[in-house]
């Protein structure tokens, strides 16, 4: 099987792919436009930041697995992959520490105005009086919007700075908040109203796009600190610009609405023109050597599982809830043609098999097939199966909501 690596990857990890028996096609400089032509007969595609469009997915007739060597999968056409039965996996949490470190660095930079200090010194200006005006982080309140892997790493580091922490996410409960040593806000507007500084750590989805809107930003205190190392689209950009200029919010961002496609290029964004109030970094949150090593290790592990067992860890595009309504359980002898006969009988009954698995027992004499069906198999079908010598037992279970979940 050919594996196409369309972004920078270490030679050590490329060798690990080769040791799995894969034919490695390493093209780190491929662009989004070149990828459809390059995909060819590749069975596995690995990308970091290169966008994978529906055109690429449709061109990859042999494509079975796409691995995003990172956390977010918003640069990959998930719908197109699902429509062709292609597994889409990511490497969640492996860059969490790197992003958390940058987040705390940006918080400190905002409070102590570190970039402005450096710029003035390099220009030959000494201004201790101005740059001594910092409140410090100890004892101040930090709002954490999103308590996944990155949010939790930020919480741990902010606690070490002695900050009081409030958080909000849809899944955060009072019990979990107590376990984390934080306090839960009931809503995003409430979170904004409570804190001196706010940091964003939500994934970008249809529901979270623009989640920090004008109303929420208006609840932040004048002069509050805001850090975004997640996705620019989480924030209403026009509303943020107004909040900075009218209420003197101090903002640090690692992500922008319009970023160059490559690692270098010309850049312009209205936010960075607000000098003194906005600091920016070059979308480097996950870009430490430690994080890239961990992500590469995890990518190899995911591919190894797929090649060796046909299993895909961290798959993000599987059906969350099976449409199956009934489970057909068939215990049978492990012989040639038994499952084919079972499936043939189900087909003749015009029943769709939604999911199936077959487990082999010790000594490979017997097995148990679990077939999740769209509708109830008629008694005539069950009797037909029970009449076969190679079938030991057949029963049907109706799948209620508790079983499906």
Steps between C-alpha positions, in 0.01 A plus 500: 500500500622851415494773764520861385651747750402847380667709770828516689576177686816371667713239323491280811122477481509444124721198570239373748240511222736304276545240773123445486543391137363823357633666185575851626441792261633806685416836341518768765443792262169386348232768480125465524476542123765233429363240739218360276755412231749359751259277694498230230473149648594601855310306764605731785543878500676691779475880519579771751372829359443416133130526418331181380205588278219288358688506170797324661278246672313420179830459315630251759320187385712279729500746791391331824646716777582869546700597808518861608834524681352746748176559687253695284355346183333814362746504206369163377168445322351270760169460318674386180714250692196355676307469172778278359548292815845645572620507860601846624716507812684766697754518784313673784679631805853449370558873454311602813805585709658705220183708450456544874857624534448759227171605659666572833785673320255729324318573828829601658593703192173692516533574869869597493496641143808296419498557119483879547782484755718320247411732210589812702826354625603404147421854390724637776219622728496440877154540657486324835228737624258395227572130505483468877122538472393136517245341727643148505303177459499377861155516656329613180213310342547302178214377286564183299258448212525128423628232737638237265862388504643846429264682735596266784871552440441875511307461825785308664755764401281795597442343841876491546495878446247532780207602278136438588342314212149492359416285199220417263442221252188311403627184670637657818308402814525634853658170611767513228570864580556409866737221395698751292508750785309763302155661495242442226329791328143437389544672163753678283364850584523412870857377453597824325351711777691315773857514374798729456637289216339256254663228294335294223545124456199376304507304174354670195162351415174629357383563857814679621560727200461858626416376850680796656269765359434868563277431801758277666790740430296783649497315833879508528641766730663804336868420457446125538748259341391264222712218354401288200728209412212288365326622182440855380148409388390442860486878539288756314789693345317828448364493854847429637647794310234728650556364850874564475466857378205606717568307822877462481502123514855364481516207263755236400424264211685215333229452233356734237208499256730520198837331529756427225462148361868423535752531782602846379331779308353847511254565781247766584227503763319800651559367851878531489466865400370570851853538638538499875172316551547190284785250492517228241700186433527301178260208571775320687300367796569135424839559343748380757737212433347312793148536359599404147682192630193394700268558202726304265518213750122497524458512121723194463304322774168569325633379165652190662163410654328541165757290312527225762143474630278705271412719800522879499554679830370857536273462199282812488252417223332181616123507544436619854190285529433194290172497306469129581184399686566128560797283587518155341736273695618188318727245670644276232777258407805673355461358152521629144177650367302520825497881517434519127187287550386719791548819298329347199195414707488853641526645150212286375292638788579854373660605830798732509798405717617821668795354694658160548783329685612140537690373805699176490536286814793288616616227262308673218219245508214740571420866457232755582371746241324816608298662223322829568200523272276782383181301562384190685577172323183292446457164674528326164855636464592393852364150442699479175821586683431264791448214258860518376738244656786750533288746702495429873260767628309805375323773693380858445518798735316826449746785543357762734647846543704397806669223298571728205658761722 
